[in-house]
C-alpha cells in the first residue's frame, strides 16, 4: 500500500493511485498533496472531499460548494495532468496568464510529461482558482 499525506479517503481512491505507473503515481501524489495544502491555506474553501469522478481522483469543495471539482489523472498522451470541468473559465483564465508556459488540453486541463519538474507556484494559483471558482463567480459583475 502506498503512503499518502493526508491518508486516502477510501480504498477505491487508493486503488486508482496504485494502478498508475510508478513515475506517474509519484507526480500525482505530489499534486494531491499540493491540492490539500492549497485548500487548507485558502479562505472559504473548507474541507475537501476526495472521491472518484470518471474513474479519476477528484477533489470537491462539498462542505462550502466554493469550487469546481479538480481531477488528477494520467493523460491520454502518456503524461499526467490537472483537469477541471471544461465549461468553466478556469483553464482559459489560467492560459491567459501563462500562454506559453504550459501545455493545455483544451479548456479542461494542464498537461505534464513524466519526470517534468512541476511549477509549484503557478499550480498553486490554478488549484486555488478551481477551489474558489463558484465563490468568485458570485461576486463578478454580470
N, C-alpha and C positions, 0 to 999 in steps of 0.2 A: 504494500500500500504506500502511495506517495504521501509525503507530508505537505500540508498546505497551511498558510497563515493568512487569515483565520482558517480553522478547520472547515472542511466541506460541509455544506448544509444537508446533503443527502448522499447515500451510496450511489444513486443514479448519476449525480453530478461527478462524483469521484470516478466512477467508471468511464465517463466520457473523457475526462482528463487522462486516465490510464490508457485509453485507446489511442491517444495521439502519439506519433513518433517522438522519441525522447527529446530531440532538439526543439521540436515544435512545442512540446509539453512544457519544457523549461521556460521558454519565452512566454507562453501563455500564462504560466503560473506567476511570472514577474508582472505581467499586465494585470492579472487578477489582484495581486497584492496592491498594485497602484490604484486600481478601481476602489478598493476598500479604503485605502489611505485618503484618496480624494473625497470620497463620500464622508468620511469622518471629519475632514477638515473644512468641508463646505457647509456653511449655514443653510438650514432649510431642507437638506436632503433627507435626513432621518436614517433609520436603519435600512440596509439593503436586503432584499430578498434574492437569494441565489437559487435559480431554477434552470430548467431547460426550456428553450424555445427553438422550435425547428431542429431539435436534437443538439443544440449548441448551448454551452453555458451562458446564461443571461443574468443580468443584474438589474433589478427593478426597484424603484422607489415606492413600494406598495404602501408603506406607512404614510407618507406625505403626498404621494402622487405628483411630486415636483418634477420628475424627469421622464424621459423616454427610455425604454429598455435599451441596454447596451449589451452586445454579444461579443464573445471572444471565440475564435474558431480558426481551424486550418482553412486556408483559401483554396479555391479550385485550381489556382495556378501553382500550388505546391508550397507556398509560404504560409503566412498566418495573417490574421487581420483583426481589426476592431470594427464592428458593424453596428449600425443603428437602423431605425425604421427609415426606409427610403423616401417616404413622403414628408419627412421633416426637413428643416433648413440646417440641420446640424453639420452635415458634410459640406454642402455648398458654402456655408459661412466659414467653415474651417479652411476650405480650399481658397477662399478669397484672402485669408490671412497668409497662407503658405502655398501659393500656386505651384511652385517649383520644388518644394521641399519633400513632398510625399507622392506616393503612387496611390491613386484613388480608384475605387471600384464604383464608378457612377456616383449616385447620391447615397449609397448605402455603406461605404466603408473606406478604410485606410489599410493598405496592404504593406507587408514587410517580407523580406527574404529571411529564411532561416539563417541565423548567425549574424544578421544585421544588428548593429547597435541601435537600440530603441531610443528615440529622442524624448526623454522623460518629461522635460519641461513643457514641450508642446503637447504631448499626450495628456498631461495633467489638464491643460486647457480644454482639450477635446472631451475628456471624461467629465469634467465639471460642466461643460456645455450640455452634454447629454443628460446628466443627472439633475439639471435645473431647467431643462427645456420648457416644460409646461408652466412652471412658476414664472419664468421670464416672459413667456408669451402673454400672460395675464396683464403685464404692465407695459406692453408695447402698444403704441397708438395704432388704430385700425387704418 
